[in-house]
């Protein structure tokens, strides 16, 4: 079973490698994607966030992706201050608590608190 115990996640479960992988991965039920630049790597500030989100949603998969390695998926995130976090469901950015899910930048994460 792929069921994850709530609150146990502190590391990414998958590294997205290319656009095809991205497209396939975000088709899942709940998929959290952290975008960063390959030269900087994933931000450590994400770890408390993974933990908090995993407390709220047990069925979520945590993924990380280097924007500059994804010509299609990463194009919207290349110029932004990294990292950017987006939760996808069935391939679409998720609406959270009735509000449109916006990319959440840096360690300030009000949209999913």
KOLVO-847050 format. One record per atom (N, C-alpha, C): residue number from 1; atom name; x, y, z. Coordinates in steps of 0.2 Angstrom, whole numbers, padded with zeros to 4 digits. Example, Ala and Ser with C-alpha at 12.3 -4.5 7.8 and 13.67 -1.06 7.14 Angstrom:
BEGIN
[pt 1 N [0066 -0028 0039]] [pt 1 CA [0062 -0022 0039]] [pt 1 C [0066 -0016 0039]] [pt 2 N [0064 -0011 0035]] [pt 2 CA [0068 -0005 0036]] [pt 2 C [0064 0000 0039]] 
! end
This chain:
BEGIN
[pt 1 N [0004 -0006 0000]] [pt 1 CA [0000 0000 0000]] [pt 1 C [0004 0006 0000]] [pt 2 N [0002 0011 -0004]] [pt 2 CA [0006 0017 -0004]] [pt 2 C [0004 0022 0001]] [pt 3 N [-0001 0020 0006]] [pt 3 CA [-0003 0025 0011]] [pt 3 C [0002 0027 0016]] [pt 4 N [0002 0034 0017]] [pt 4 CA [0008 0037 0021]] [pt 4 C [0005 0039 0027]] [pt 5 N [0008 0037 0033]] [pt 5 CA [0006 0040 0039]] [pt 5 C [0006 0047 0040]] [pt 6 N [0001 0050 0042]] [pt 6 CA [0000 0058 0042]] [pt 6 C [0006 0060 0047]] [pt 7 N [0009 0066 0045]] [pt 7 CA [0014 0069 0049]] [pt 7 C [0021 0066 0049]] [pt 8 N [0022 0061 0045]] [pt 8 CA [0028 0057 0045]] [pt 8 C [0033 0060 0040]] [pt 9 N [0030 0064 0036]] [pt 9 CA [0035 0066 0030]] [pt 9 C [0039 0072 0031]] [pt 10 N [0046 0071 0030]] [pt 10 CA [0050 0077 0031]] [pt 10 C [0055 0077 0025]] [pt 11 N [0054 0073 0021]] [pt 11 CA [0059 0073 0015]] [pt 11 C [0054 0072 0009]] [pt 12 N [0057 0074 0003]] [pt 12 CA [0053 0073 -0003]] [pt 12 C [0053 0065 -0005]] [pt 13 N [0048 0063 -0008]] [pt 13 CA [0047 0056 -0010]] [pt 13 C [0049 0055 -0017]] [pt 14 N [0049 0060 -0021]] [pt 14 CA [0051 0059 -0028]] [pt 14 C [0054 0065 -0031]] [pt 15 N [0059 0064 -0035]] [pt 15 CA [0062 0069 -0039]] [pt 15 C [0060 0069 -0046]] [pt 16 N [0056 0074 -0048]] [pt 16 CA [0054 0074 -0055]] [pt 16 C [0059 0076 -0060]] [pt 17 N [0060 0072 -0065]] [pt 17 CA [0066 0072 -0069]] [pt 17 C [0065 0076 -0076]] [pt 18 N [0059 0076 -0079]] [pt 18 CA [0058 0079 -0085]] [pt 18 C [0051 0081 -0086]] [pt 19 N [0049 0084 -0091]] [pt 19 CA [0042 0086 -0092]] [pt 19 C [0037 0081 -0093]] [pt 20 N [0039 0075 -0096]] [pt 20 CA [0035 0069 -0096]] [pt 20 C [0033 0066 -0089]] [pt 21 N [0039 0066 -0085]] [pt 21 CA [0038 0064 -0078]] [pt 21 C [0034 0068 -0074]] [pt 22 N [0035 0075 -0075]] [pt 22 CA [0030 0080 -0072]] [pt 22 C [0023 0079 -0073]] [pt 23 N [0022 0078 -0080]] [pt 23 CA [0015 0078 -0082]] [pt 23 C [0011 0071 -0079]] [pt 24 N [0015 0066 -0079]] [pt 24 CA [0012 0060 -0076]] [pt 24 C [0012 0060 -0069]] [pt 25 N [0017 0063 -0065]] [pt 25 CA [0017 0063 -0058]] [pt 25 C [0011 0068 -0055]] [pt 26 N [0010 0074 -0059]] [pt 26 CA [0004 0078 -0056]] [pt 26 C [-0003 0076 -0057]] [pt 27 N [-0003 0070 -0061]] [pt 27 CA [-0010 0067 -0062]] [pt 27 C [-0013 0063 -0056]] [pt 28 N [-0009 0063 -0051]] [pt 28 CA [-0011 0059 -0045]] [pt 28 C [-0016 0063 -0041]] [pt 29 N [-0018 0060 -0035]] [pt 29 CA [-0024 0063 -0031]] [pt 29 C [-0021 0070 -0028]] [pt 30 N [-0016 0069 -0024]] [pt 30 CA [-0014 0076 -0021]] [pt 30 C [-0006 0075 -0022]] [pt 31 N [-0003 0080 -0026]] [pt 31 CA [0004 0080 -0027]] [pt 31 C [0007 0087 -0025]] [pt 32 N [0011 0087 -0021]] [pt 32 CA [0014 0093 -0019]] [pt 32 C [0021 0094 -0023]] [pt 33 N [0022 0099 -0026]] [pt 33 CA [0028 0100 -0030]] [pt 33 C [0032 0106 -0028]] [pt 34 N [0038 0105 -0026]] [pt 34 CA [0042 0111 -0024]] [pt 34 C [0047 0112 -0030]] [pt 35 N [0047 0118 -0033]] [pt 35 CA [0051 0120 -0039]] [pt 35 C [0057 0124 -0036]] [pt 36 N [0063 0122 -0039]] [pt 36 CA [0069 0126 -0037]] [pt 36 C [0073 0126 -0043]] [pt 37 N [0079 0130 -0043]] [pt 37 CA [0084 0130 -0048]] [pt 37 C [0089 0124 -0046]] [pt 38 N [0091 0121 -0052]] [pt 38 CA [0095 0115 -0051]] [pt 38 C [0102 0117 -0047]] [pt 39 N [0104 0123 -0048]] [pt 39 CA [0111 0125 -0045]] [pt 39 C [0110 0126 -0037]] [pt 40 N [0104 0127 -0035]] [pt 40 CA [0103 0129 -0028]] [pt 40 C [0100 0123 -0024]] [pt 41 N [0096 0118 -0028]] [pt 41 CA [0093 0113 -0024]] [pt 41 C [0087 0114 -0020]] [pt 42 N [0084 0109 -0018]] [pt 42 CA [0078 0111 -0014]] [pt 42 C [0080 0115 -0007]] [pt 43 N [0075 0119 -0005]] [pt 43 CA [0076 0123 0001]] [pt 43 C [0075 0119 0007]] [pt 44 N [0079 0120 0012]] [pt 44 CA [0078 0116 0018]] [pt 44 C [0072 0119 0022]] [pt 45 N [0070 0125 0020]] [pt 45 CA [0064 0128 0023]] [pt 45 C [0058 0125 0021]] [pt 46 N [0058 0120 0017]] [pt 46 CA [0052 0116 0014]] [pt 46 C [0051 0111 0020]] [pt 47 N [0055 0108 0023]] [pt 47 CA [0054 0102 0027]] [pt 47 C [0049 0103 0033]] [pt 48 N [0049 0109 0036]] [pt 48 CA [0043 0110 0041]] [pt 48 C [0036 0110 0037]] [pt 49 N [0036 0113 0031]] [pt 49 CA [0030 0113 0027]] [pt 49 C [0028 0106 0025]] [pt 50 N [0032 0102 0023]] [pt 50 CA [0031 0095 0021]] [pt 50 C [0027 0092 0027]] [pt 51 N [0030 0093 0033]] [pt 51 CA [0028 0089 0039]] [pt 51 C [0021 0092 0041]] [pt 52 N [0020 0099 0040]] [pt 52 CA [0013 0102 0042]] [pt 52 C [0008 0099 0037]] [pt 53 N [0009 0100 0030]] [pt 53 CA [0005 0098 0025]] [pt 53 C [0003 0090 0026]] [pt 54 N [0008 0086 0027]] [pt 54 CA [0007 0079 0028]] [pt 54 C [0002 0077 0034]] [pt 55 N [0002 0082 0039]] [pt 55 CA [-0002 0081 0045]] [pt 55 C [-0010 0082 0043]] [pt 56 N [-0011 0087 0038]] [pt 56 CA [-0017 0088 0036]] [pt 56 C [-0020 0084 0030]] [pt 57 N [-0016 0081 0026]] [pt 57 CA [-0018 0077 0021]] [pt 57 C [-0014 0071 0020]] [pt 58 N [-0017 0065 0022]] [pt 58 CA [-0013 0059 0022]] [pt 58 C [-0011 0057 0015]] [pt 59 N [-0015 0058 0010]] [pt 59 CA [-0015 0055 0004]] [pt 59 C [-0011 0060 -0001]] [pt 60 N [-0005 0062 0001]] [pt 60 CA [-0002 0067 -0003]] [pt 60 C [0005 0065 -0004]] [pt 61 N [0007 0066 -0011]] [pt 61 CA [0014 0064 -0013]] [pt 61 C [0018 0070 -0013]] [pt 62 N [0024 0070 -0010]] [pt 62 CA [0029 0076 -0010]] [pt 62 C [0034 0075 -0015]] [pt 63 N [0035 0080 -0020]] [pt 63 CA [0039 0080 -0025]] [pt 63 C [0043 0086 -0026]] [pt 64 N [0049 0085 -0029]] [pt 64 CA [0053 0091 -0030]] [pt 64 C [0056 0091 -0037]] [pt 65 N [0056 0097 -0040]] [pt 65 CA [0058 0098 -0047]] [pt 65 C [0062 0104 -0048]] [pt 66 N [0067 0103 -0053]] [pt 66 CA [0072 0109 -0054]] [pt 66 C [0068 0112 -0060]] [pt 67 N [0066 0119 -0059]] [pt 67 CA [0062 0122 -0065]] [pt 67 C [0067 0123 -0071]] [pt 68 N [0073 0124 -0070]] [pt 68 CA [0077 0125 -0076]] [pt 68 C [0078 0118 -0080]] [pt 69 N [0076 0113 -0077]] [pt 69 CA [0077 0106 -0081]] [pt 69 C [0070 0104 -0084]] [pt 70 N [0065 0108 -0083]] [pt 70 CA [0059 0106 -0086]] [pt 70 C [0056 0112 -0091]] [pt 71 N [0058 0112 -0097]] [pt 71 CA [0057 0117 -0102]] [pt 71 C [0049 0119 -0102]] [pt 72 N [0045 0114 -0101]] [pt 72 CA [0038 0116 -0101]] [pt 72 C [0035 0118 -0094]] [pt 73 N [0035 0113 -0090]] [pt 73 CA [0033 0114 -0083]] [pt 73 C [0036 0119 -0079]] [pt 74 N [0042 0120 -0081]] [pt 74 CA [0046 0125 -0076]] [pt 74 C [0046 0132 -0079]] [pt 75 N [0043 0133 -0085]] [pt 75 CA [0044 0140 -0088]] [pt 75 C [0041 0145 -0084]] [pt 76 N [0035 0144 -0080]] [pt 76 CA [0032 0149 -0077]] [pt 76 C [0035 0150 -0070]] [pt 77 N [0040 0146 -0068]] [pt 77 CA [0043 0147 -0062]] [pt 77 C [0051 0149 -0062]] [pt 78 N [0053 0150 -0068]] [pt 78 CA [0060 0151 -0069]] [pt 78 C [0063 0158 -0066]] [pt 79 N [0059 0163 -0067]] [pt 79 CA [0061 0170 -0065]] [pt 79 C [0059 0171 -0058]] [pt 80 N [0055 0167 -0055]] [pt 80 CA [0053 0169 -0048]] [pt 80 C [0058 0167 -0043]] [pt 81 N [0058 0171 -0037]] [pt 81 CA [0062 0169 -0031]] [pt 81 C [0060 0162 -0030]] [pt 82 N [0065 0158 -0029]] [pt 82 CA [0064 0151 -0027]] [pt 82 C [0064 0150 -0020]] [pt 83 N [0060 0145 -0017]] [pt 83 CA [0057 0140 -0021]] [pt 83 C [0049 0142 -0022]] [pt 84 N [0046 0138 -0026]] [pt 84 CA [0039 0139 -0027]] [pt 84 C [0035 0133 -0025]] [pt 85 N [0030 0133 -0021]] [pt 85 CA [0027 0127 -0020]] [pt 85 C [0020 0127 -0023]] [pt 86 N [0018 0121 -0026]] [pt 86 CA [0011 0121 -0029]] [pt 86 C [0008 0114 -0027]] [pt 87 N [0002 0113 -0025]] [pt 87 CA [-0001 0107 -0024]] [pt 87 C [-0006 0106 -0030]] [pt 88 N [-0005 0100 -0034]] [pt 88 CA [-0009 0098 -0039]] [pt 88 C [-0013 0092 -0038]] [pt 89 N [-0019 0092 -0041]] [pt 89 CA [-0024 0086 -0040]] [pt 89 C [-0026 0085 -0047]] [pt 90 N [-0025 0079 -0049]] [pt 90 CA [-0027 0076 -0056]] [pt 90 C [-0024 0081 -0061]] [pt 91 N [-0018 0083 -0061]] [pt 91 CA [-0015 0088 -0066]] [pt 91 C [-0016 0095 -0065]] [pt 92 N [-0021 0097 -0061]] [pt 92 CA [-0022 0104 -0060]] [pt 92 C [-0020 0107 -0054]] [pt 93 N [-0018 0113 -0054]] [pt 93 CA [-0016 0117 -0047]] [pt 93 C [-0022 0117 -0043]] [pt 94 N [-0022 0115 -0037]] [pt 94 CA [-0027 0114 -0032]] [pt 94 C [-0030 0121 -0029]] [pt 95 N [-0037 0121 -0028]] [pt 95 CA [-0040 0126 -0025]] [pt 95 C [-0040 0124 -0017]] [pt 96 N [-0037 0128 -0013]] [pt 96 CA [-0037 0127 -0006]] [pt 96 C [-0042 0131 -0002]] [pt 97 N [-0046 0128 0002]] [pt 97 CA [-0051 0132 0006]] [pt 97 C [-0055 0137 0002]] [pt 98 N [-0056 0135 -0004]] [pt 98 CA [-0061 0140 -0008]] [pt 98 C [-0057 0145 -0012]] [pt 99 N [-0050 0146 -0010]] [pt 99 CA [-0046 0151 -0013]] [pt 99 C [-0042 0148 -0019]] [pt 100 N [-0041 0151 -0024]] [pt 100 CA [-0037 0149 -0029]] [pt 100 C [-0030 0147 -0026]] [pt 101 N [-0027 0141 -0028]] [pt 101 CA [-0020 0140 -0025]] [pt 101 C [-0015 0144 -0029]] [pt 102 N [-0012 0148 -0026]] [pt 102 CA [-0007 0152 -0029]] [pt 102 C [0000 0149 -0028]] [pt 103 N [0005 0150 -0032]] [pt 103 CA [0012 0148 -0030]] [pt 103 C [0014 0151 -0023]] [pt 104 N [0016 0147 -0019]] [pt 104 CA [0018 0150 -0012]] [pt 104 C [0026 0151 -0012]] [pt 105 N [0028 0157 -0011]] [pt 105 CA [0035 0158 -0012]] [pt 105 C [0039 0159 -0005]] [pt 106 N [0045 0156 -0005]] [pt 106 CA [0049 0157 0001]] [pt 106 C [0046 0153 0006]] [pt 107 N [0047 0155 0012]] [pt 107 CA [0045 0151 0018]] [pt 107 C [0038 0153 0021]] [pt 108 N [0035 0159 0018]] [pt 108 CA [0029 0161 0020]] [pt 108 C [0023 0157 0016]] [pt 109 N [0020 0154 0020]] [pt 109 CA [0015 0149 0017]] [pt 109 C [0008 0150 0020]] [pt 110 N [0005 0156 0019]] [pt 110 CA [-0002 0157 0022]] [pt 110 C [-0007 0153 0019]] [pt 111 N [-0006 0151 0012]] [pt 111 CA [-0012 0148 0009]] [pt 111 C [-0013 0141 0011]] [pt 112 N [-0009 0138 0014]] [pt 112 CA [-0010 0131 0016]] [pt 112 C [-0009 0130 0024]] [pt 113 N [-0009 0135 0027]] [pt 113 CA [-0009 0135 0035]] [pt 113 C [-0016 0133 0037]] 
! end
